[in-house]
Amino acid sequence: MFKYSKTAGYLSIVAIALAVLPVIVAIIVIPGLPDSVPMNFSGDRWGSKFELLIPPVLALAFGLGIYLQTARKAADHARDSMTMAITTAERFMRNAVVTTAAIDIAFAWLLYGVMTGLAA
């Protein structure tokens, strides 16, 4: 992404980091959890600890998906106008950062509830 602009390049690094971080956290935390964990803060829905893998997988899919889509779209626009390619790359990467950050926050909130027992 640095071939389009520094901003798009830095945003792509942040988006990839935000996409991979919850996967690493899940790999570290989930094996130590009991088989059944509360899945909401009212405590009326319990599920398998492996359901906690859904947000990290979504973050990874959205983060990498938007990153790969950006490369294709920006390359298409670069044929016509480099300014349009830069605008497209920066816009898509901002979207990737916001999307993965929102999923990460939801995952952190769910994990916080499970780890502290507030969700039970």
PyMOL commands that place a pseudoatom at each C-alpha (Angstrom):
pseudoatom trace, name=CA, resn=MET, resi=1, chain=A, elem=C, hetatm=0, pos=[0.000, 0.000, 0.000]
pseudoatom trace, name=CA, resn=PHE, resi=2, chain=A, elem=C, hetatm=0, pos=[2.962, 2.330, 0.386]
pseudoatom trace, name=CA, resn=LYS, resi=3, chain=A, elem=C, hetatm=0, pos=[3.097, 2.657, -3.395]
pseudoatom trace, name=CA, resn=TYR, resi=4, chain=A, elem=C, hetatm=0, pos=[-0.113, 4.712, -3.228]
pseudoatom trace, name=CA, resn=SER, resi=5, chain=A, elem=C, hetatm=0, pos=[0.634, 6.869, -0.186]
pseudoatom trace, name=CA, resn=LYS, resi=6, chain=A, elem=C, hetatm=0, pos=[2.272, 6.780, 3.229]
pseudoatom trace, name=CA, resn=THR, resi=7, chain=A, elem=C, hetatm=0, pos=[-1.119, 7.181, 4.860]
pseudoatom trace, name=CA, resn=ALA, resi=8, chain=A, elem=C, hetatm=0, pos=[-2.538, 4.135, 3.074]
pseudoatom trace, name=CA, resn=GLY, resi=9, chain=A, elem=C, hetatm=0, pos=[0.582, 2.182, 3.966]
pseudoatom trace, name=CA, resn=TYR, resi=10, chain=A, elem=C, hetatm=0, pos=[0.410, 3.006, 7.661]
pseudoatom trace, name=CA, resn=LEU, resi=11, chain=A, elem=C, hetatm=0, pos=[-3.331, 2.352, 7.737]
pseudoatom trace, name=CA, resn=SER, resi=12, chain=A, elem=C, hetatm=0, pos=[-2.745, -1.049, 6.139]
pseudoatom trace, name=CA, resn=ILE, resi=13, chain=A, elem=C, hetatm=0, pos=[-0.193, -1.930, 8.836]
pseudoatom trace, name=CA, resn=VAL, resi=14, chain=A, elem=C, hetatm=0, pos=[-2.654, -0.917, 11.564]
pseudoatom trace, name=CA, resn=ALA, resi=15, chain=A, elem=C, hetatm=0, pos=[-5.488, -2.854, 9.898]
pseudoatom trace, name=CA, resn=ILE, resi=16, chain=A, elem=C, hetatm=0, pos=[-3.411, -6.031, 9.595]
pseudoatom trace, name=CA, resn=ALA, resi=17, chain=A, elem=C, hetatm=0, pos=[-2.259, -5.708, 13.222]
pseudoatom trace, name=CA, resn=LEU, resi=18, chain=A, elem=C, hetatm=0, pos=[-5.841, -5.209, 14.400]
pseudoatom trace, name=CA, resn=ALA, resi=19, chain=A, elem=C, hetatm=0, pos=[-6.913, -8.226, 12.349]
pseudoatom trace, name=CA, resn=VAL, resi=20, chain=A, elem=C, hetatm=0, pos=[-4.220, -10.547, 13.716]
pseudoatom trace, name=CA, resn=LEU, resi=21, chain=A, elem=C, hetatm=0, pos=[-4.202, -9.395, 17.365]
pseudoatom trace, name=CA, resn=PRO, resi=22, chain=A, elem=C, hetatm=0, pos=[-7.502, -11.036, 18.430]
pseudoatom trace, name=CA, resn=VAL, resi=23, chain=A, elem=C, hetatm=0, pos=[-6.437, -14.317, 16.813]
pseudoatom trace, name=CA, resn=ILE, resi=24, chain=A, elem=C, hetatm=0, pos=[-3.271, -14.337, 18.916]
pseudoatom trace, name=CA, resn=VAL, resi=25, chain=A, elem=C, hetatm=0, pos=[-5.216, -13.453, 22.064]
pseudoatom trace, name=CA, resn=ALA, resi=26, chain=A, elem=C, hetatm=0, pos=[-7.761, -16.199, 21.344]
pseudoatom trace, name=CA, resn=ILE, resi=27, chain=A, elem=C, hetatm=0, pos=[-5.032, -18.795, 20.828]
pseudoatom trace, name=CA, resn=ILE, resi=28, chain=A, elem=C, hetatm=0, pos=[-3.525, -17.868, 24.195]
pseudoatom trace, name=CA, resn=VAL, resi=29, chain=A, elem=C, hetatm=0, pos=[-6.710, -17.456, 26.261]
pseudoatom trace, name=CA, resn=ILE, resi=30, chain=A, elem=C, hetatm=0, pos=[-9.295, -19.942, 24.957]
pseudoatom trace, name=CA, resn=PRO, resi=31, chain=A, elem=C, hetatm=0, pos=[-7.497, -23.199, 25.888]
pseudoatom trace, name=CA, resn=GLY, resi=32, chain=A, elem=C, hetatm=0, pos=[-7.577, -22.213, 29.560]
pseudoatom trace, name=CA, resn=LEU, resi=33, chain=A, elem=C, hetatm=0, pos=[-11.317, -21.530, 29.664]
pseudoatom trace, name=CA, resn=PRO, resi=34, chain=A, elem=C, hetatm=0, pos=[-13.942, -24.050, 30.806]
pseudoatom trace, name=CA, resn=ASP, resi=35, chain=A, elem=C, hetatm=0, pos=[-15.839, -25.917, 28.082]
pseudoatom trace, name=CA, resn=SER, resi=36, chain=A, elem=C, hetatm=0, pos=[-19.007, -23.850, 28.614]
pseudoatom trace, name=CA, resn=VAL, resi=37, chain=A, elem=C, hetatm=0, pos=[-18.827, -20.061, 29.008]
pseudoatom trace, name=CA, resn=PRO, resi=38, chain=A, elem=C, hetatm=0, pos=[-21.470, -17.306, 29.283]
pseudoatom trace, name=CA, resn=MET, resi=39, chain=A, elem=C, hetatm=0, pos=[-22.028, -15.622, 25.933]
pseudoatom trace, name=CA, resn=ASN, resi=40, chain=A, elem=C, hetatm=0, pos=[-23.876, -12.522, 27.148]
pseudoatom trace, name=CA, resn=PHE, resi=41, chain=A, elem=C, hetatm=0, pos=[-23.890, -10.313, 30.212]
pseudoatom trace, name=CA, resn=SER, resi=42, chain=A, elem=C, hetatm=0, pos=[-27.316, -11.387, 31.432]
pseudoatom trace, name=CA, resn=GLY, resi=43, chain=A, elem=C, hetatm=0, pos=[-25.956, -14.916, 31.831]
pseudoatom trace, name=CA, resn=ASP, resi=44, chain=A, elem=C, hetatm=0, pos=[-28.911, -16.565, 30.159]
pseudoatom trace, name=CA, resn=ARG, resi=45, chain=A, elem=C, hetatm=0, pos=[-26.990, -17.870, 27.157]
pseudoatom trace, name=CA, resn=TRP, resi=46, chain=A, elem=C, hetatm=0, pos=[-24.106, -20.262, 27.559]
pseudoatom trace, name=CA, resn=GLY, resi=47, chain=A, elem=C, hetatm=0, pos=[-22.038, -21.657, 24.733]
pseudoatom trace, name=CA, resn=SER, resi=48, chain=A, elem=C, hetatm=0, pos=[-18.895, -23.511, 23.876]
pseudoatom trace, name=CA, resn=LYS, resi=49, chain=A, elem=C, hetatm=0, pos=[-15.632, -21.729, 24.518]
pseudoatom trace, name=CA, resn=PHE, resi=50, chain=A, elem=C, hetatm=0, pos=[-14.910, -22.176, 20.821]
pseudoatom trace, name=CA, resn=GLU, resi=51, chain=A, elem=C, hetatm=0, pos=[-17.701, -19.723, 19.993]
pseudoatom trace, name=CA, resn=LEU, resi=52, chain=A, elem=C, hetatm=0, pos=[-15.240, -17.101, 21.201]
pseudoatom trace, name=CA, resn=LEU, resi=53, chain=A, elem=C, hetatm=0, pos=[-13.272, -17.778, 18.010]
pseudoatom trace, name=CA, resn=ILE, resi=54, chain=A, elem=C, hetatm=0, pos=[-15.984, -16.153, 15.886]
pseudoatom trace, name=CA, resn=PRO, resi=55, chain=A, elem=C, hetatm=0, pos=[-14.936, -12.492, 16.459]
pseudoatom trace, name=CA, resn=PRO, resi=56, chain=A, elem=C, hetatm=0, pos=[-11.215, -13.123, 15.807]
pseudoatom trace, name=CA, resn=VAL, resi=57, chain=A, elem=C, hetatm=0, pos=[-12.025, -15.007, 12.598]
pseudoatom trace, name=CA, resn=LEU, resi=58, chain=A, elem=C, hetatm=0, pos=[-14.336, -12.189, 11.495]
pseudoatom trace, name=CA, resn=ALA, resi=59, chain=A, elem=C, hetatm=0, pos=[-11.684, -9.570, 12.276]
pseudoatom trace, name=CA, resn=LEU, resi=60, chain=A, elem=C, hetatm=0, pos=[-9.125, -11.518, 10.260]
pseudoatom trace, name=CA, resn=ALA, resi=61, chain=A, elem=C, hetatm=0, pos=[-11.523, -12.061, 7.353]
pseudoatom trace, name=CA, resn=PHE, resi=62, chain=A, elem=C, hetatm=0, pos=[-12.638, -8.434, 7.212]
pseudoatom trace, name=CA, resn=GLY, resi=63, chain=A, elem=C, hetatm=0, pos=[-9.164, -6.991, 7.753]
pseudoatom trace, name=CA, resn=LEU, resi=64, chain=A, elem=C, hetatm=0, pos=[-7.437, -9.118, 5.144]
pseudoatom trace, name=CA, resn=GLY, resi=65, chain=A, elem=C, hetatm=0, pos=[-10.428, -9.042, 2.814]
pseudoatom trace, name=CA, resn=ILE, resi=66, chain=A, elem=C, hetatm=0, pos=[-10.579, -5.270, 2.760]
pseudoatom trace, name=CA, resn=TYR, resi=67, chain=A, elem=C, hetatm=0, pos=[-6.792, -5.093, 2.393]
pseudoatom trace, name=CA, resn=LEU, resi=68, chain=A, elem=C, hetatm=0, pos=[-6.830, -7.395, -0.637]
pseudoatom trace, name=CA, resn=GLN, resi=69, chain=A, elem=C, hetatm=0, pos=[-9.864, -5.640, -2.118]
pseudoatom trace, name=CA, resn=THR, resi=70, chain=A, elem=C, hetatm=0, pos=[-8.073, -2.315, -1.698]
pseudoatom trace, name=CA, resn=ALA, resi=71, chain=A, elem=C, hetatm=0, pos=[-5.056, -3.482, -3.651]
pseudoatom trace, name=CA, resn=ARG, resi=72, chain=A, elem=C, hetatm=0, pos=[-7.233, -4.574, -6.558]
pseudoatom trace, name=CA, resn=LYS, resi=73, chain=A, elem=C, hetatm=0, pos=[-9.437, -1.471, -6.593]
pseudoatom trace, name=CA, resn=ALA, resi=74, chain=A, elem=C, hetatm=0, pos=[-6.526, 0.940, -6.214]
pseudoatom trace, name=CA, resn=ALA, resi=75, chain=A, elem=C, hetatm=0, pos=[-4.635, -0.811, -9.007]
pseudoatom trace, name=CA, resn=ASP, resi=76, chain=A, elem=C, hetatm=0, pos=[-7.696, -0.495, -11.256]
pseudoatom trace, name=CA, resn=HIS, resi=77, chain=A, elem=C, hetatm=0, pos=[-7.930, 3.231, -10.542]
pseudoatom trace, name=CA, resn=ALA, resi=78, chain=A, elem=C, hetatm=0, pos=[-4.174, 3.725, -10.991]
pseudoatom trace, name=CA, resn=ARG, resi=79, chain=A, elem=C, hetatm=0, pos=[-4.598, 3.025, -14.697]
pseudoatom trace, name=CA, resn=ASP, resi=80, chain=A, elem=C, hetatm=0, pos=[-6.793, 6.115, -15.000]
pseudoatom trace, name=CA, resn=SER, resi=81, chain=A, elem=C, hetatm=0, pos=[-5.633, 8.447, -12.240]
pseudoatom trace, name=CA, resn=MET, resi=82, chain=A, elem=C, hetatm=0, pos=[-3.068, 8.073, -9.491]
pseudoatom trace, name=CA, resn=THR, resi=83, chain=A, elem=C, hetatm=0, pos=[-5.008, 10.595, -7.386]
pseudoatom trace, name=CA, resn=MET, resi=84, chain=A, elem=C, hetatm=0, pos=[-8.075, 8.382, -7.543]
pseudoatom trace, name=CA, resn=ALA, resi=85, chain=A, elem=C, hetatm=0, pos=[-5.968, 5.331, -6.653]
pseudoatom trace, name=CA, resn=ILE, resi=86, chain=A, elem=C, hetatm=0, pos=[-4.566, 7.103, -3.592]
pseudoatom trace, name=CA, resn=THR, resi=87, chain=A, elem=C, hetatm=0, pos=[-8.031, 8.240, -2.513]
pseudoatom trace, name=CA, resn=THR, resi=88, chain=A, elem=C, hetatm=0, pos=[-9.422, 4.729, -2.947]
pseudoatom trace, name=CA, resn=ALA, resi=89, chain=A, elem=C, hetatm=0, pos=[-6.552, 3.084, -1.052]
pseudoatom trace, name=CA, resn=GLU, resi=90, chain=A, elem=C, hetatm=0, pos=[-6.792, 5.504, 1.870]
pseudoatom trace, name=CA, resn=ARG, resi=91, chain=A, elem=C, hetatm=0, pos=[-10.587, 5.233, 2.062]
pseudoatom trace, name=CA, resn=PHE, resi=92, chain=A, elem=C, hetatm=0, pos=[-10.601, 1.435, 2.002]
pseudoatom trace, name=CA, resn=MET, resi=93, chain=A, elem=C, hetatm=0, pos=[-7.831, 1.203, 4.588]
pseudoatom trace, name=CA, resn=ARG, resi=94, chain=A, elem=C, hetatm=0, pos=[-9.627, 3.616, 6.939]
pseudoatom trace, name=CA, resn=ASN, resi=95, chain=A, elem=C, hetatm=0, pos=[-12.643, 1.354, 6.570]
pseudoatom trace, name=CA, resn=ALA, resi=96, chain=A, elem=C, hetatm=0, pos=[-10.505, -1.690, 7.403]
pseudoatom trace, name=CA, resn=VAL, resi=97, chain=A, elem=C, hetatm=0, pos=[-9.121, -0.042, 10.542]
pseudoatom trace, name=CA, resn=VAL, resi=98, chain=A, elem=C, hetatm=0, pos=[-12.557, 1.014, 11.797]
pseudoatom trace, name=CA, resn=THR, resi=99, chain=A, elem=C, hetatm=0, pos=[-14.153, -2.367, 11.036]
pseudoatom trace, name=CA, resn=THR, resi=100, chain=A, elem=C, hetatm=0, pos=[-11.441, -4.462, 12.650]
pseudoatom trace, name=CA, resn=ALA, resi=101, chain=A, elem=C, hetatm=0, pos=[-11.250, -2.106, 15.653]
pseudoatom trace, name=CA, resn=ALA, resi=102, chain=A, elem=C, hetatm=0, pos=[-15.010, -2.440, 16.209]
pseudoatom trace, name=CA, resn=ILE, resi=103, chain=A, elem=C, hetatm=0, pos=[-14.799, -6.233, 16.064]
pseudoatom trace, name=CA, resn=ASP, resi=104, chain=A, elem=C, hetatm=0, pos=[-11.779, -6.198, 18.400]
pseudoatom trace, name=CA, resn=ILE, resi=105, chain=A, elem=C, hetatm=0, pos=[-13.648, -4.058, 20.924]
pseudoatom trace, name=CA, resn=ALA, resi=106, chain=A, elem=C, hetatm=0, pos=[-16.638, -6.407, 20.837]
pseudoatom trace, name=CA, resn=PHE, resi=107, chain=A, elem=C, hetatm=0, pos=[-14.325, -9.402, 21.300]
pseudoatom trace, name=CA, resn=ALA, resi=108, chain=A, elem=C, hetatm=0, pos=[-12.505, -7.709, 24.187]
pseudoatom trace, name=CA, resn=TRP, resi=109, chain=A, elem=C, hetatm=0, pos=[-15.813, -6.882, 25.877]
pseudoatom trace, name=CA, resn=LEU, resi=110, chain=A, elem=C, hetatm=0, pos=[-17.060, -10.465, 25.502]
pseudoatom trace, name=CA, resn=LEU, resi=111, chain=A, elem=C, hetatm=0, pos=[-13.760, -11.883, 26.721]
pseudoatom trace, name=CA, resn=TYR, resi=112, chain=A, elem=C, hetatm=0, pos=[-13.728, -9.460, 29.661]
pseudoatom trace, name=CA, resn=GLY, resi=113, chain=A, elem=C, hetatm=0, pos=[-17.158, -10.692, 30.706]
pseudoatom trace, name=CA, resn=VAL, resi=114, chain=A, elem=C, hetatm=0, pos=[-16.101, -14.312, 30.470]
pseudoatom trace, name=CA, resn=MET, resi=115, chain=A, elem=C, hetatm=0, pos=[-12.785, -13.840, 32.283]
pseudoatom trace, name=CA, resn=THR, resi=116, chain=A, elem=C, hetatm=0, pos=[-14.140, -11.715, 35.150]
pseudoatom trace, name=CA, resn=GLY, resi=117, chain=A, elem=C, hetatm=0, pos=[-17.309, -13.697, 35.643]
pseudoatom trace, name=CA, resn=LEU, resi=118, chain=A, elem=C, hetatm=0, pos=[-19.494, -10.650, 35.069]
pseudoatom trace, name=CA, resn=ALA, resi=119, chain=A, elem=C, hetatm=0, pos=[-21.307, -12.463, 32.283]
pseudoatom trace, name=CA, resn=ALA, resi=120, chain=A, elem=C, hetatm=0, pos=[-22.357, -15.353, 34.527]
for i in range(1, 120): cmd.bond("trace and resi %d" % i, "trace and resi %d" % (i + 1))
show_as sticks, trace
zoom trace
